[in-house]
Amino acid sequence: MLFGETAAERAKETEASERTLHHKANQFDQHGMGWSLFLDVSQFGFDSTTASRHLLARGKIAATPMVNWGSANSDKYVRLVFANEPVHRLRGVVKRVQQALT
């Protein structure tokens, strides 16, 4: 949510109040708010949209490109959500991500 920035920095970028960002971050920490992972795809040489397409086409993994989600660096991330995935479907996901992006 904060992409490694302070709530004050994110508030300036997103035009959300700092208080709101603190509240949302605390809710996420306390309740989990789903299981998700932000993956830095720049290490594979992709922007988030291209990586998302490769993940779906090559790895059968749906990922949300984070382009325009706040910071100037957000386009190097995709979001993977595991909230409703049974454990057996998550087995091998790391290998599938690596194969899809290399």
Secondary structure, DSSP 8 states (H G I E B T S, - for coil): --TTS-HHHHHHHH---HHHHHHHHHHHHHH--S-EEEEEGGGGT--HHHHHHHHHHHH----EE-TTSSSTTGGGEEEEE-TT--HHHHTTHHHHHHHHH-
